[in-house]
């Protein structure tokens, strides 16, 4: 993996990034684990599924970053199990400031394949979104929780 060449294990965040994480692990020939949002309610009640040994260096794969909450819960679970989390790779991010702040506070580096700004740019270029709609969508991104209040 170019960003984190020292990675030992790939971890997917359940359930949205399990498939993508497994594909990345297979592509680079590394073991794969996945992290649930809460322990399984039966059997061993695992939070992390797969063979993760303390001290292993992990890159986390996520599908979507909004606030970073569920992503960082997975990072916390991995760290609590002795893993060294090198960073996170996500498919998409809204680019909310709260997510940036949360990742900074947790000392987690992350990269995304695409983001909200790129989505809007393509939507405008292809005529899917008008300039009036672009203004509305941009305003929403600045403060989605209070957008219609």
N, C-alpha and C positions, 0 to 999 in steps of 0.2 A: 504494500500500500504506500503510495508515494508520499502522502502527508505524514504518515506515522509508520516508517519502515520497521520499527522495532516491535510492532504489534505481535502478540502471542495468540490472542483470542478475539473473535468478533462476537459482539453481543447485540441481539435485536431486542427492541422494546415491544412487548406484547400489546396488542395483537397485530397492530398495523404494520410493524416493521420486521416481523418474523421472516416472511418470505424474502424480502430484500436482504436482510442480514445473512440468511442462509446462502443466498446466491453470491454475496460478496465473499463470505468465508470460503465457499467452494472455489470461486474464481482465483483467490490468492492462496489456496491450500492451507487454510488455518482452521482450527476447531471453532465450533459455533455453540453459543449458549443463548438463552433468551431470558428476559426478566419480566415477570408479571407485575401488575400494579398492586396486587395483594397476594398473600400466600394462598396456595391451593387449599380448598376446604376439606380435602380428604387425602388419604395416602400419607406421603411424607410431608405434606403441606409446604412444599418448596416455594420459595419466591424466585429462585434462579434454577432453571432447568439446564442441565448439561454439566460437563466436567470442567469446573473452574477451580484452579488451585491458587492458594494465597501467593501473592507476589507477581502473578501473571499480568502482563500489560494488555489492556483491553481498549478496543475502539468500539463505541456504541453506534449502532445504526438506528435512525429514527425516521418515520415517514413525514411527520409534520411537527413543526415547532410553532406554537402560538405564544403562550406565556413561559413555556419551558418547564412547567410544573411536573408533568408526568415524565418528561425526559430526565429531569434532575432527580426524581425519585428513583429511577432506574440506576443512575450513577451512584446515588447514595447506597442502594442495596449492594451494588458491586463493590464499592469501597468498604462497606461493612463486612463483606466476605473476603477482604484482604486483597482485592484486585487494585492495580494501579490503572486508573482510567486516563488514557492518553488524550482522548477527545471524542467528539461526536460528529458524525456525518449524517445530515438529514436531506431528504429529498426536497422539502419546501419549507420556507419560513415566511410568516407575515411581516417579519422585521419589526415587531413591536418593541418599544424601548424597554418595557417590563421584562421581556425575555433576555435582552442584552444585559440588563442589570442583574437578573437572576443567575445567568451563566457566569458573569463576572464575579458575583458574590460566592458562587460555588467553585470558582477557579477551574472552569471547564471551557476549553477551547472548542469551537464548533465551526463547521463549514456546511454550506448548503449547495445543492445542485441548482436550485432556482429559488426565486422569492417573489413577493407580491409586486415589487416594482417591475420586474421582468415580465410578469404576467400582464400587468397593465400596459406596458410598452407594446407587447405583441397584440393585445386586444385592440389597441388604438390603430396600430399599423395595419391590421387585417380588417378594420372597419367594424369589428364586433362591438366596440364601445365608442360612443360619441364623445366629443370634448365636454359636453354638459355632464354626461355620466362619469367621465374621468374625474371631474371635480368632486362629484359626490363620493365616488369610491376612494379618492385620496383623503377626503375629510373623514370618512369612516375609519380608515387605517390609523389616523392620528389619535383617535380616542373611541374605539368601538364600544366600550362599556357605556359611554354617555352620549353616543352619537345622536340618538333620537330624543333625548331628554330636553 
